Amino acid sequence: MTKKPIDRLYGLPFLILGLAVLVKYLNLFFLPNWVFAVILVWGAIAVVVEAVRHRKSSQ
């Protein structure tokens, strides 16, 4: 069985979240607060979805 393209990109939200945190707190360039908030919410949702998938696959 082959993986779907979305399953191959499961690390993408975590990568973007890490980059956003670095940009925001190291002041590399201007990042509006609302964009940072959207990225944080997206990252939190990704963490929860991955945890649920992992829990279902381990049972």
mmCIF file as Biopython writes it, N, C-alpha, C and O atoms, coordinates in Angstrom:
data_model
#
loop_
_atom_site.group_PDB
_atom_site.id
_atom_site.type_symbol
_atom_site.label_atom_id
_atom_site.label_alt_id
_atom_site.label_comp_id
_atom_site.label_asym_id
_atom_site.label_entity_id
_atom_site.label_seq_id
_atom_site.pdbx_PDB_ins_code
_atom_site.Cartn_x
_atom_site.Cartn_y
_atom_site.Cartn_z
_atom_site.occupancy
_atom_site.B_iso_or_equiv
_atom_site.auth_seq_id
_atom_site.auth_asym_id
_atom_site.pdbx_PDB_model_num
ATOM 1   N N  . MET A ? 1  ? 0.851  -1.175 0.000  1.0 0.0 1  A 1 
ATOM 2   C CA . MET A ? 1  ? 0.000  0.000  0.000  1.0 0.0 1  A 1 
ATOM 3   C C  . MET A ? 1  ? 0.898  1.241  0.000  1.0 0.0 1  A 1 
ATOM 4   O O  . MET A ? 1  ? 1.844  1.333  0.782  1.0 0.0 1  A 1 
ATOM 5   N N  . THR A ? 2  ? 0.594  2.173  -0.871 1.0 0.0 2  A 1 
ATOM 6   C CA . THR A ? 2  ? 1.394  3.393  -0.950 1.0 0.0 2  A 1 
ATOM 7   C C  . THR A ? 2  ? 0.803  4.472  -0.064 1.0 0.0 2  A 1 
ATOM 8   O O  . THR A ? 2  ? -0.394 4.492  0.220  1.0 0.0 2  A 1 
ATOM 9   N N  . LYS A ? 3  ? 1.674  5.362  0.360  1.0 0.0 3  A 1 
ATOM 10  C CA . LYS A ? 3  ? 1.225  6.472  1.195  1.0 0.0 3  A 1 
ATOM 11  C C  . LYS A ? 3  ? 0.617  7.556  0.320  1.0 0.0 3  A 1 
ATOM 12  O O  . LYS A ? 3  ? 1.052  7.784  -0.808 1.0 0.0 3  A 1 
ATOM 13  N N  . LYS A ? 4  ? -0.383 8.210  0.855  1.0 0.0 4  A 1 
ATOM 14  C CA . LYS A ? 4  ? -0.971 9.348  0.167  1.0 0.0 4  A 1 
ATOM 15  C C  . LYS A ? 4  ? -0.012 10.527 0.283  1.0 0.0 4  A 1 
ATOM 16  O O  . LYS A ? 4  ? 0.777  10.580 1.227  1.0 0.0 4  A 1 
ATOM 17  N N  . PRO A ? 5  ? -0.061 11.470 -0.648 1.0 0.0 5  A 1 
ATOM 18  C CA . PRO A ? 5  ? 0.848  12.633 -0.564 1.0 0.0 5  A 1 
ATOM 19  C C  . PRO A ? 5  ? 0.716  13.408 0.742  1.0 0.0 5  A 1 
ATOM 20  O O  . PRO A ? 5  ? 1.709  13.928 1.251  1.0 0.0 5  A 1 
ATOM 21  N N  . ILE A ? 6  ? -0.478 13.494 1.286  1.0 0.0 6  A 1 
ATOM 22  C CA . ILE A ? 6  ? -0.658 14.243 2.538  1.0 0.0 6  A 1 
ATOM 23  C C  . ILE A ? 6  ? 0.032  13.537 3.702  1.0 0.0 6  A 1 
ATOM 24  O O  . ILE A ? 6  ? 0.497  14.188 4.637  1.0 0.0 6  A 1 
ATOM 25  N N  . ASP A ? 7  ? 0.100  12.203 3.648  1.0 0.0 7  A 1 
ATOM 26  C CA . ASP A ? 7  ? 0.787  11.457 4.707  1.0 0.0 7  A 1 
ATOM 27  C C  . ASP A ? 7  ? 2.295  11.647 4.642  1.0 0.0 7  A 1 
ATOM 28  O O  . ASP A ? 7  ? 2.974  11.560 5.665  1.0 0.0 7  A 1 
ATOM 29  N N  . ARG A ? 8  ? 2.822  11.903 3.460  1.0 0.0 8  A 1 
ATOM 30  C CA . ARG A ? 8  ? 4.253  12.136 3.323  1.0 0.0 8  A 1 
ATOM 31  C C  . ARG A ? 8  ? 4.658  13.497 3.865  1.0 0.0 8  A 1 
ATOM 32  O O  . ARG A ? 8  ? 5.820  13.699 4.218  1.0 0.0 8  A 1 
ATOM 33  N N  . LEU A ? 9  ? 3.720  14.433 3.936  1.0 0.0 9  A 1 
ATOM 34  C CA . LEU A ? 9  ? 4.028  15.795 4.377  1.0 0.0 9  A 1 
ATOM 35  C C  . LEU A ? 9  ? 3.647  16.045 5.836  1.0 0.0 9  A 1 
ATOM 36  O O  . LEU A ? 9  ? 3.413  17.192 6.219  1.0 0.0 9  A 1 
ATOM 37  N N  . TYR A ? 10 ? 3.581  14.994 6.659  1.0 0.0 10 A 1 
ATOM 38  C CA . TYR A ? 10 ? 3.153  15.195 8.042  1.0 0.0 10 A 1 
ATOM 39  C C  . TYR A ? 10 ? 4.112  16.086 8.819  1.0 0.0 10 A 1 
ATOM 40  O O  . TYR A ? 10 ? 3.704  16.689 9.811  1.0 0.0 10 A 1 
ATOM 41  N N  . GLY A ? 11 ? 5.366  16.190 8.404  1.0 0.0 11 A 1 
ATOM 42  C CA . GLY A ? 11 ? 6.325  17.022 9.109  1.0 0.0 11 A 1 
ATOM 43  C C  . GLY A ? 11 ? 6.271  18.484 8.711  1.0 0.0 11 A 1 
ATOM 44  O O  . GLY A ? 11 ? 6.896  19.322 9.361  1.0 0.0 11 A 1 
ATOM 45  N N  . LEU A ? 12 ? 5.542  18.804 7.663  1.0 0.0 12 A 1 
ATOM 46  C CA . LEU A ? 12 ? 5.478  20.173 7.166  1.0 0.0 12 A 1 
ATOM 47  C C  . LEU A ? 12 ? 4.938  21.173 8.192  1.0 0.0 12 A 1 
ATOM 48  O O  . LEU A ? 12 ? 5.536  22.238 8.344  1.0 0.0 12 A 1 
ATOM 49  N N  . PRO A ? 13 ? 3.837  20.890 8.905  1.0 0.0 13 A 1 
ATOM 50  C CA . PRO A ? 13 ? 3.361  21.862 9.896  1.0 0.0 13 A 1 
ATOM 51  C C  . PRO A ? 13 ? 4.391  22.136 10.991 1.0 0.0 13 A 1 
ATOM 52  O O  . PRO A ? 13 ? 4.522  23.268 11.457 1.0 0.0 13 A 1 
ATOM 53  N N  . PHE A ? 14 ? 5.116  21.102 11.396 1.0 0.0 14 A 1 
ATOM 54  C CA . PHE A ? 14 ? 6.109  21.271 12.450 1.0 0.0 14 A 1 
ATOM 55  C C  . PHE A ? 14 ? 7.296  22.091 11.966 1.0 0.0 14 A 1 
ATOM 56  O O  . PHE A ? 14 ? 7.852  22.887 12.722 1.0 0.0 14 A 1 
ATOM 57  N N  . LEU A ? 15 ? 7.682  21.904 10.719 1.0 0.0 15 A 1 
ATOM 58  C CA . LEU A ? 15 ? 8.764  22.685 10.132 1.0 0.0 15 A 1 
ATOM 59  C C  . LEU A ? 15 ? 8.382  24.159 10.013 1.0 0.0 15 A 1 
ATOM 60  O O  . LEU A ? 15 ? 9.167  25.037 10.374 1.0 0.0 15 A 1 
ATOM 61  N N  . ILE A ? 16 ? 7.191  24.428 9.514  1.0 0.0 16 A 1 
ATOM 62  C CA . ILE A ? 16 ? 6.733  25.807 9.368  1.0 0.0 16 A 1 
ATOM 63  C C  . ILE A ? 16 ? 6.566  26.465 10.730 1.0 0.0 16 A 1 
ATOM 64  O O  . ILE A ? 16 ? 6.892  27.641 10.889 1.0 0.0 16 A 1 
ATOM 65  N N  . LEU A ? 17 ? 6.072  25.736 11.703 1.0 0.0 17 A 1 
ATOM 66  C CA . LEU A ? 17 ? 5.927  26.270 13.055 1.0 0.0 17 A 1 
ATOM 67  C C  . LEU A ? 17 ? 7.278  26.634 13.649 1.0 0.0 17 A 1 
ATOM 68  O O  . LEU A ? 17 ? 7.420  27.693 14.261 1.0 0.0 17 A 1 
ATOM 69  N N  . GLY A ? 18 ? 8.262  25.781 13.478 1.0 0.0 18 A 1 
ATOM 70  C CA . GLY A ? 18 ? 9.605  26.069 13.984 1.0 0.0 18 A 1 
ATOM 71  C C  . GLY A ? 18 ? 10.228 27.280 13.312 1.0 0.0 18 A 1 
ATOM 72  O O  . GLY A ? 18 ? 10.841 28.119 13.972 1.0 0.0 18 A 1 
ATOM 73  N N  . LEU A ? 19 ? 10.069 27.368 12.002 1.0 0.0 19 A 1 
ATOM 74  C CA . LEU A ? 19 ? 10.590 28.531 11.281 1.0 0.0 19 A 1 
ATOM 75  C C  . LEU A ? 19 ? 9.898  29.822 11.709 1.0 0.0 19 A 1 
ATOM 76  O O  . LEU A ? 19 ? 10.551 30.858 11.840 1.0 0.0 19 A 1 
ATOM 77  N N  . ALA A ? 20 ? 8.588  29.771 11.927 1.0 0.0 20 A 1 
ATOM 78  C CA . ALA A ? 20 ? 7.852  30.958 12.355 1.0 0.0 20 A 1 
ATOM 79  C C  . ALA A ? 20 ? 8.315  31.428 13.730 1.0 0.0 20 A 1 
ATOM 80  O O  . ALA A ? 20 ? 8.436  32.629 13.971 1.0 0.0 20 A 1 
ATOM 81  N N  . VAL A ? 21 ? 8.569  30.494 14.620 1.0 0.0 21 A 1 
ATOM 82  C CA . VAL A ? 21 ? 9.049  30.869 15.957 1.0 0.0 21 A 1 
ATOM 83  C C  . VAL A ? 21 ? 10.426 31.523 15.859 1.0 0.0 21 A 1 
ATOM 84  O O  . VAL A ? 21 ? 10.684 32.527 16.523 1.0 0.0 21 A 1 
ATOM 85  N N  . LEU A ? 22 ? 11.303 30.963 15.041 1.0 0.0 22 A 1 
ATOM 86  C CA . LEU A ? 22 ? 12.619 31.574 14.855 1.0 0.0 22 A 1 
ATOM 87  C C  . LEU A ? 22 ? 12.524 32.967 14.255 1.0 0.0 22 A 1 
ATOM 88  O O  . LEU A ? 22 ? 13.204 33.886 14.713 1.0 0.0 22 A 1 
ATOM 89  N N  . VAL A ? 23 ? 11.698 33.134 13.246 1.0 0.0 23 A 1 
ATOM 90  C CA . VAL A ? 23 ? 11.544 34.441 12.601 1.0 0.0 23 A 1 
ATOM 91  C C  . VAL A ? 23 ? 10.977 35.451 13.573 1.0 0.0 23 A 1 
ATOM 92  O O  . VAL A ? 23 ? 11.429 36.595 13.618 1.0 0.0 23 A 1 
ATOM 93  N N  . LYS A ? 24 ? 9.991  35.040 14.351 1.0 0.0 24 A 1 
ATOM 94  C CA . LYS A ? 24 ? 9.319  35.969 15.267 1.0 0.0 24 A 1 
ATOM 95  C C  . LYS A ? 24 ? 10.256 36.424 16.386 1.0 0.0 24 A 1 
ATOM 96  O O  . LYS A ? 24 ? 10.345 37.618 16.672 1.0 0.0 24 A 1 
ATOM 97  N N  . TYR A ? 25 ? 10.941 35.501 17.007 1.0 0.0 25 A 1 
ATOM 98  C CA . TYR A ? 25 ? 11.710 35.858 18.194 1.0 0.0 25 A 1 
ATOM 99  C C  . TYR A ? 25 ? 13.143 36.285 17.909 1.0 0.0 25 A 1 
ATOM 100 O O  . TYR A ? 25 ? 13.791 36.874 18.775 1.0 0.0 25 A 1 
ATOM 101 N N  . LEU A ? 26 ? 13.643 36.005 16.729 1.0 0.0 26 A 1 
ATOM 102 C CA . LEU A ? 26 ? 14.971 36.506 16.355 1.0 0.0 26 A 1 
ATOM 103 C C  . LEU A ? 26 ? 14.883 37.767 15.503 1.0 0.0 26 A 1 
ATOM 104 O O  . LEU A ? 26 ? 15.903 38.329 15.104 1.0 0.0 26 A 1 
ATOM 105 N N  . ASN A ? 27 ? 13.661 38.207 15.230 1.0 0.0 27 A 1 
ATOM 106 C CA . ASN A ? 27 ? 13.398 39.415 14.441 1.0 0.0 27 A 1 
ATOM 107 C C  . ASN A ? 27 ? 14.135 39.395 13.104 1.0 0.0 27 A 1 
ATOM 108 O O  . ASN A ? 27 ? 14.777 40.376 12.728 1.0 0.0 27 A 1 
ATOM 109 N N  . LEU A ? 28 ? 14.040 38.284 12.394 1.0 0.0 28 A 1 
ATOM 110 C CA . LEU A ? 28 ? 14.685 38.171 11.091 1.0 0.0 28 A 1 
ATOM 111 C C  . LEU A ? 28 ? 13.989 39.051 10.061 1.0 0.0 28 A 1 
ATOM 112 O O  . LEU A ? 28 ? 14.652 39.696 9.248  1.0 0.0 28 A 1 
ATOM 113 N N  . PHE A ? 29 ? 12.672 39.082 10.088 1.0 0.0 29 A 1 
ATOM 114 C CA . PHE A ? 29 ? 11.881 40.025 9.304  1.0 0.0 29 A 1 
ATOM 115 C C  . PHE A ? 29 ? 10.525 40.156 9.972  1.0 0.0 29 A 1 
ATOM 116 O O  . PHE A ? 29 ? 10.181 39.377 10.861 1.0 0.0 29 A 1 
ATOM 117 N N  . PHE A ? 30 ? 9.759  41.145 9.541  1.0 0.0 30 A 1 
ATOM 118 C CA . PHE A ? 30 ? 8.482  41.435 10.181 1.0 0.0 30 A 1 
ATOM 119 C C  . PHE A ? 30 ? 7.467  40.335 9.902  1.0 0.0 30 A 1 
ATOM 120 O O  . PHE A ? 30 ? 7.222  39.975 8.751  1.0 0.0 30 A 1 
ATOM 121 N N  . LEU A ? 31 ? 6.886  39.810 10.966 1.0 0.0 31 A 1 
ATOM 122 C CA . LEU A ? 31 ? 5.842  38.805 10.869 1.0 0.0 31 A 1 
ATOM 123 C C  . LEU A ? 31 ? 4.667  39.300 11.711 1.0 0.0 31 A 1 
ATOM 124 O O  . LEU A ? 31 ? 4.770  39.370 12.936 1.0 0.0 31 A 1 
ATOM 125 N N  . PRO A ? 32 ? 3.552  39.645 11.063 1.0 0.0 32 A 1 
ATOM 126 C CA . PRO A ? 32 ? 2.406  40.155 11.829 1.0 0.0 32 A 1 
ATOM 127 C C  . PRO A ? 32 ? 1.921  39.140 12.862 1.0 0.0 32 A 1 
ATOM 128 O O  . PRO A ? 32 ? 2.041  37.929 12.676 1.0 0.0 32 A 1 
ATOM 129 N N  . ASN A ? 33 ? 1.380  39.660 13.934 1.0 0.0 33 A 1 
ATOM 130 C CA . ASN A ? 33 ? 0.913  38.785 15.013 1.0 0.0 33 A 1 
ATOM 131 C C  . ASN A ? 33 ? -0.208 37.854 14.566 1.0 0.0 33 A 1 
ATOM 132 O O  . ASN A ? 33 ? -0.287 36.713 15.022 1.0 0.0 33 A 1 
ATOM 133 N N  . TRP A ? 34 ? -1.078 38.336 13.674 1.0 0.0 34 A 1 
ATOM 134 C CA . TRP A ? 34 ? -2.186 37.478 13.249 1.0 0.0 34 A 1 
ATOM 135 C C  . TRP A ? 34 ? -1.679 36.303 12.407 1.0 0.0 34 A 1 
ATOM 136 O O  . TRP A ? 34 ? -2.253 35.216 12.461 1.0 0.0 34 A 1 
ATOM 137 N N  . VAL A ? 35 ? -0.616 36.510 11.636 1.0 0.0 35 A 1 
ATOM 138 C CA . VAL A ? 35 ? -0.035 35.413 10.858 1.0 0.0 35 A 1 
ATOM 139 C C  . VAL A ? 35 ? 0.608  34.400 11.802 1.0 0.0 35 A 1 
ATOM 140 O O  . VAL A ? 35 ? 0.472  33.191 11.619 1.0 0.0 35 A 1 
ATOM 141 N N  . PHE A ? 36 ? 1.301  34.905 12.803 1.0 0.0 36 A 1 
ATOM 142 C CA . PHE A ? 36 ? 1.927  34.030 13.792 1.0 0.0 36 A 1 
ATOM 143 C C  . PHE A ? 36 ? 0.864  33.226 14.543 1.0 0.0 36 A 1 
ATOM 144 O O  . PHE A ? 36 ? 1.065  32.044 14.821 1.0 0.0 36 A 1 
ATOM 145 N N  . ALA A ? 37 ? -0.261 33.854 14.872 1.0 0.0 37 A 1 
ATOM 146 C CA . ALA A ? 37 ? -1.344 33.160 15.575 1.0 0.0 37 A 1 
ATOM 147 C C  . ALA A ? 37 ? -1.946 32.058 14.702 1.0 0.0 37 A 1 
ATOM 148 O O  . ALA A ? 37 ? -2.240 30.969 15.195 1.0 0.0 37 A 1 
ATOM 149 N N  . VAL A ? 38 ? -2.127 32.330 13.426 1.0 0.0 38 A 1 
ATOM 150 C CA . VAL A ? 38 ? -2.662 31.316 12.513 1.0 0.0 38 A 1 
ATOM 151 C C  . VAL A ? 38 ? -1.705 30.128 12.421 1.0 0.0 38 A 1 
ATOM 152 O O  . VAL A ? 38 ? -2.141 28.977 12.426 1.0 0.0 38 A 1 
ATOM 153 N N  . ILE A ? 39 ? -0.419 30.400 12.340 1.0 0.0 39 A 1 
ATOM 154 C CA . ILE A ? 39 ? 0.569  29.326 12.271 1.0 0.0 39 A 1 
ATOM 155 C C  . ILE A ? 39 ? 0.576  28.512 13.562 1.0 0.0 39 A 1 
ATOM 156 O O  . ILE A ? 39 ? 0.693  27.287 13.518 1.0 0.0 39 A 1 
ATOM 157 N N  . LEU A ? 40 ? 0.453  29.173 14.704 1.0 0.0 40 A 1 
ATOM 158 C CA . LEU A ? 40 ? 0.411  28.449 15.980 1.0 0.0 40 A 1 
ATOM 159 C C  . LEU A ? 40 ? -0.821 27.556 16.088 1.0 0.0 40 A 1 
ATOM 160 O O  . LEU A ? 40 ? -0.725 26.417 16.543 1.0 0.0 40 A 1 
ATOM 161 N N  . VAL A ? 41 ? -1.965 28.065 15.675 1.0 0.0 41 A 1 
ATOM 162 C CA . VAL A ? 41 ? -3.194 27.269 15.725 1.0 0.0 41 A 1 
ATOM 163 C C  . VAL A ? 41 ? -3.083 26.074 14.781 1.0 0.0 41 A 1 
ATOM 164 O O  . VAL A ? 41 ? -3.466 24.959 15.134 1.0 0.0 41 A 1 
ATOM 165 N N  . TRP A ? 42 ? -2.555 26.313 13.572 1.0 0.0 42 A 1 
ATOM 166 C CA . TRP A ? 42 ? -2.373 25.234 12.606 1.0 0.0 42 A 1 
ATOM 167 C C  . TRP A ? 42 ? -1.430 24.167 13.160 1.0 0.0 42 A 1 
ATOM 168 O O  . TRP A ? 42 ? -1.672 22.971 12.998 1.0 0.0 42 A 1 
ATOM 169 N N  . GLY A ? 43 ? -0.368 24.601 13.808 1.0 0.0 43 A 1 
ATOM 170 C CA . GLY A ? 43 ? 0.572  23.659 14.413 1.0 0.0 43 A 1 
ATOM 171 C C  . GLY A ? 43 ? -0.052 22.861 15.540 1.0 0.0 43 A 1 
ATOM 172 O O  . GLY A ? 43 ? 0.203  21.664 15.673 1.0 0.0 43 A 1 
ATOM 173 N N  . ALA A ? 44 ? -0.875 23.522 16.359 1.0 0.0 44 A 1 
ATOM 174 C CA . ALA A ? 44 ? -1.542 22.822 17.459 1.0 0.0 44 A 1 
ATOM 175 C C  . ALA A ? 44 ? -2.513 21.776 16.927 1.0 0.0 44 A 1 
ATOM 176 O O  . ALA A ? 44 ? -2.593 20.669 17.460 1.0 0.0 44 A 1 
ATOM 177 N N  . ILE A ? 45 ? -3.243 22.122 15.885 1.0 0.0 45 A 1 
ATOM 178 C CA . ILE A ? 45 ? -4.169 21.158 15.280 1.0 0.0 45 A 1 
ATOM 179 C C  . ILE A ? 45 ? -3.393 19.985 14.699 1.0 0.0 45 A 1 
ATOM 180 O O  . ILE A ? 45 ? -3.825 18.839 14.818 1.0 0.0 45 A 1 
ATOM 181 N N  . ALA A ? 46 ? -2.267 20.255 14.079 1.0 0.0 46 A 1 
ATOM 182 C CA . ALA A ? 46 ? -1.452 19.184 13.497 1.0 0.0 46 A 1 
ATOM 183 C C  . ALA A ? 46 ? -0.934 18.238 14.578 1.0 0.0 46 A 1 
ATOM 184 O O  . ALA A ? 46 ? -0.901 17.024 14.374 1.0 0.0 46 A 1 
ATOM 185 N N  . VAL A ? 47 ? -0.536 18.777 15.713 1.0 0.0 47 A 1 
ATOM 186 C CA . VAL A ? 47 ? -0.056 17.937 16.820 1.0 0.0 47 A 1 
ATOM 187 C C  . VAL A ? 47 ? -1.166 17.024 17.313 1.0 0.0 47 A 1 
ATOM 188 O O  . VAL A ? 47 ? -0.934 15.838 17.549 1.0 0.0 47 A 1 
ATOM 189 N N  . VAL A ? 48 ? -2.364 17.559 17.469 1.0 0.0 48 A 1 
ATOM 190 C CA . VAL A ? 48 ? -3.492 16.760 17.963 1.0 0.0 48 A 1 
ATOM 191 C C  . VAL A ? 48 ? -3.861 15.674 16.948 1.0 0.0 48 A 1 
ATOM 192 O O  . VAL A ? 48 ? -4.108 14.529 17.326 1.0 0.0 48 A 1 
ATOM 193 N N  . VAL A ? 49 ? -3.899 16.031 15.672 1.0 0.0 49 A 1 
ATOM 194 C CA . VAL A ? 49 ? -4.245 15.048 14.642 1.0 0.0 49 A 1 
ATOM 195 C C  . VAL A ? 49 ? -3.207 13.927 14.593 1.0 0.0 49 A 1 
ATOM 196 O O  . VAL A ? 49 ? -3.574 12.757 14.488 1.0 0.0 49 A 1 
ATOM 197 N N  . GLU A ? 50 ? -1.936 14.261 14.667 1.0 0.0 50 A 1 
ATOM 198 C CA . GLU A ? 50 ? -0.900 13.230 14.661 1.0 0.0 50 A 1 
ATOM 199 C C  . GLU A ? 50 ? -0.983 12.342 15.896 1.0 0.0 50 A 1 
ATOM 200 O O  . GLU A ? 50 ? -0.749 11.137 15.804 1.0 0.0 50 A 1 
ATOM 201 N N  . ALA A ? 51 ? -1.312 12.915 17.044 1.0 0.0 51 A 1 
ATOM 202 C CA . ALA A ? 51 ? -1.448 12.122 18.266 1.0 0.0 51 A 1 
ATOM 203 C C  . ALA A ? 51 ? -2.617 11.143 18.158 1.0 0.0 51 A 1 
ATOM 204 O O  . ALA A ? 51 ? -2.512 9.993  18.583 1.0 0.0 51 A 1 
ATOM 205 N N  . VAL A ? 52 ? -3.715 11.600 17.594 1.0 0.0 52 A 1 
ATOM 206 C CA . VAL A ? 52 ? -4.871 10.720 17.421 1.0 0.0 52 A 1 
ATOM 207 C C  . VAL A ? 52 ? -4.548 9.607  16.435 1.0 0.0 52 A 1 
ATOM 208 O O  . VAL A ? 52 ? -4.912 8.455  16.669 1.0 0.0 52 A 1 
ATOM 209 N N  . ARG A ? 53 ? -3.874 9.930  15.337 1.0 0.0 53 A 1 
ATOM 210 C CA . ARG A ? 53 ? -3.485 8.899  14.377 1.0 0.0 53 A 1 
ATOM 211 C C  . ARG A ? 53 ? -2.551 7.873  14.996 1.0 0.0 53 A 1 
ATOM 212 O O  . ARG A ? 53 ? -2.694 6.671  14.771 1.0 0.0 53 A 1 
ATOM 213 N N  . HIS A ? 54 ? -1.604 8.352  15.769 1.0 0.0 54 A 1 
ATOM 214 C CA . HIS A ? 54 ? -0.645 7.438  16.410 1.0 0.0 54 A 1 
ATOM 215 C C  . HIS A ? 54 ? -1.357 6.543  17.423 1.0 0.0 54 A 1 
ATOM 216 O O  . HIS A ? 54 ? -1.059 5.353  17.530 1.0 0.0 54 A 1 
ATOM 217 N N  . ARG A ? 55 ? -2.288 7.119  18.156 1.0 0.0 55 A 1 
ATOM 218 C CA . ARG A ? 55 ? -3.012 6.336  19.161 1.0 0.0 55 A 1 
ATOM 219 C C  . ARG A ? 55 ? -3.875 5.266  18.498 1.0 0.0 55 A 1 
ATOM 220 O O  . ARG A ? 55 ? -3.953 4.137  18.981 1.0 0.0 55 A 1 
ATOM 221 N N  . LYS A ? 56 ? -4.525 5.627  17.383 1.0 0.0 56 A 1 
ATOM 222 C CA . LYS A ? 56 ? -5.363 4.638  16.693 1.0 0.0 56 A 1 
ATOM 223 C C  . LYS A ? 56 ? -4.515 3.523  16.082 1.0 0.0 56 A 1 
ATOM 224 O O  . LYS A ? 56 ? -4.924 2.362  16.078 1.0 0.0 56 A 1 
ATOM 225 N N  . SER A ? 57 ? -3.351 3.871  15.573 1.0 0.0 57 A 1 
ATOM 226 C CA . SER A ? 57 ? -2.519 2.843  14.926 1.0 0.0 57 A 1 
ATOM 227 C C  . SER A ? 57 ? -1.854 1.930  15.943 1.0 0.0 57 A 1 
ATOM 228 O O  . SER A ? 57 ? -1.506 0.797  15.609 1.0 0.0 57 A 1 
ATOM 229 N N  . SER A ? 58 ? -1.669 2.387  17.164 1.0 0.0 58 A 1 
ATOM 230 C CA . SER A ? 58 ? -1.000 1.552  18.167 1.0 0.0 58 A 1 
ATOM 231 C C  . SER A ? 58 ? -1.972 0.615  18.876 1.0 0.0 58 A 1 
ATOM 232 O O  . SER A ? 58 ? -1.539 -0.309 19.565 1.0 0.0 58 A 1 
ATOM 233 N N  . GLN A ? 59 ? -3.247 0.829  18.725 1.0 0.0 59 A 1 
ATOM 234 C CA . GLN A ? 59 ? -4.232 -0.038 19.404 1.0 0.0 59 A 1 
ATOM 235 C C  . GLN A ? 59 ? -4.583 -1.228 18.596 1.0 0.0 59 A 1 
ATOM 236 O O  . GLN A ? 59 ? -5.393 -2.050 19.026 1.0 0.0 59 A 1 
#
